[in-house]
Amino acid sequence: MRRAAKVDANQPDIVAALRKIGATVQPLHAVGQGCPDLLVGWRGMNTVIEVKDGSKPPSARKLTPDQVEWHAEWRGQVTVVETVEQAIEAVTR
């Protein structure tokens, strides 16, 4: 039986900040199986983002085995962010 999807404490702030700059944000955390947390559209480009809580110790911010596998198999780009600033940079670069 699958556990309920967890949302990092900083994810709501990151989503709000991305929407504030005009991005569309589709949360994906409920998909599970290592799928990243957010699909973000901005100025015709899509960005896949894995959110980690930067306030936690480094050991608690590591990718899970499912996430490591997902990232390794994905043939596109995926970015791991810990802050609002990193998320905006990932989308706007």
C-alpha positions in Angstrom: 0.0 0.0 0.0 1.3 3.4 -1.0 2.0 6.1 1.6 0.4 9.6 1.3 2.6 11.9 -0.7 4.6 14.3 1.5 5.1 17.9 0.6 8.2 19.7 1.8 7.5 22.6 4.2 8.9 25.2 1.7 6.9 23.9 -1.3 3.9 26.2 -0.8 6.2 29.3 -0.7 8.0 28.1 -3.8 4.7 27.5 -5.7 3.4 31.0 -4.6 6.6 32.7 -5.7 6.6 31.0 -9.1 3.0 31.9 -9.7 3.7 35.5 -8.7 6.3 35.8 -11.5 3.6 34.5 -13.9 4.5 30.9 -14.1 2.0 28.1 -14.2 2.6 25.4 -11.7 1.3 21.8 -11.6 2.1 19.9 -8.4 3.2 16.4 -9.2 4.2 15.1 -5.7 1.2 12.8 -5.6 2.3 10.9 -8.6 5.0 9.1 -6.4 7.5 6.6 -7.7 10.2 9.2 -7.6 8.5 11.7 -9.9 9.6 15.3 -9.1 7.3 17.7 -7.1 6.5 20.4 -9.7 6.0 20.9 -13.4 6.4 24.6 -14.1 5.6 26.5 -17.3 7.1 29.9 -18.0 7.4 31.8 -21.2 6.9 28.7 -23.4 9.4 26.5 -21.5 8.7 23.7 -19.0 10.9 23.0 -16.0 10.6 19.9 -13.8 11.5 20.7 -10.2 12.2 18.5 -7.2 11.8 20.5 -4.0 13.9 19.8 -0.9 13.6 21.6 2.4 16.8 23.6 2.9 16.1 23.9 6.6 16.6 20.2 7.2 20.0 18.6 7.7 21.8 17.5 4.5 21.0 13.8 5.2 17.3 14.6 5.2 17.6 16.5 1.9 19.0 13.6 -0.1 17.1 12.1 -3.0 15.2 8.9 -2.1 16.2 5.8 -4.1 13.0 6.2 -6.2 14.0 9.8 -7.0 17.6 8.8 -7.9 16.2 6.2 -10.3 13.6 8.7 -11.8 16.3 11.4 -12.3 18.7 8.9 -13.9 16.1 7.6 -16.4 14.6 10.9 -17.3 15.8 12.1 -20.7 15.1 15.7 -20.0 16.2 18.2 -17.4 15.2 18.1 -13.8 16.4 20.5 -11.2 16.6 20.1 -7.4 15.9 23.3 -5.4 15.8 24.2 -1.8 14.8 27.9 -1.9 12.4 30.3 -3.6 15.4 32.0 -5.2 16.8 28.7 -6.6 13.3 27.8 -8.0 13.0 31.2 -9.8 16.5 30.9 -11.2 15.8 27.4 -12.4 12.7 28.6 -14.3 14.0 31.9 -15.6 17.5 31.0 -16.8 
